[in-house]
Amino acid sequence: MTRDTKRSGFSLLIVGSLGVMFFWATDPRFGMFASEATGSPADAIRDAAVGTYVGLVGSGIVVLIGLWLLAKRAA
């Protein structure tokens, strides 16, 4: 495995992990920062659900690509 591939894998792993933490932390239901912009917590959860799920899945895909690059052997 070349150093560039390994470095790219580590970079994607770090960026994907930061993305997962960001979307988890900003989720009104599970996160640390509850949104008070809407009238009720139920509305905030409903409004943010799609964005949170898409962000978590996208970040998870980035993490998986990073892990795949790290596990890849040199040809």
Rosetta blueprint (number, residue, H / E / L):
1 M L
2 T L
3 R H
4 D H
5 T H
6 K H
7 R H
8 S H
9 G H
10 F H
11 S H
12 L H
13 L H
14 I H
15 V H
16 G H
17 S H
18 L H
19 G H
20 V H
21 M H
22 F H
23 F H
24 W H
25 A H
26 T L
27 D L
28 P L
29 R L
30 F L
31 G L
32 M L
33 F L
34 A L
35 S L
36 E L
37 A L
38 T L
39 G L
40 S L
41 P H
42 A H
43 D H
44 A H
45 I H
46 R H
47 D H
48 A H
49 A H
50 V H
51 G H
52 T H
53 Y H
54 V H
55 G H
56 L H
57 V H
58 G H
59 S H
60 G H
61 I H
62 V H
63 V H
64 L H
65 I H
66 G H
67 L H
68 W H
69 L H
70 L H
71 A H
72 K L
73 R L
74 A L
75 A L
